[in-house]
Amino acid sequence: MSGKKLSAGDFIDSRCTRCRVVTNHTIVAMVEDSVVRVQCNTCGGAHNYHAPKAQKAERVVKSRSVAAPKAAKEPRSTRSKAAILEQEQWLAASRDADPTRAIPYTMDAAYKVNSWVNHPIFGFGLVVTVVPNKVEILFQDGKKLLRSKG
Ligand SMILES: [Zn+2]
């Protein structure tokens, strides 16, 4: 308590036994400095005071996670910036590409950097990185890490 003394007739948040949620209550009775009986301002029911603390903390956490998309926005915008960059890279690379030389993409083929593949879904892509069992291919809609042999 922050020094502010409560007294009967004051408003206080309490868990309401009828509403089953934390609602605004009017203090009905007090013993010393603690609230003992309250009346719900929503349903009008009088009952013993139930501190809302535990539920309140939970609510704060929930509302914080709801506010999280604000923070998640930034990586998304940088990701789209990267996607735009990759698209430009792809366009530049495809200008000198010969699609007839593109090899059809299959999971069990081995690829060489700077070779073109033709993927059934992503279309033409330029192999940019080759790592064990994986190949990173630059497609028109961005880089994708796909399976490969070797
Ligand atoms: Zn109530």
Residues whose N, C-alpha, C, O or C-beta is under 5 A from the ligand:
A	BS01	ZN	C16 R18 C19 C40 T42 C43 G44
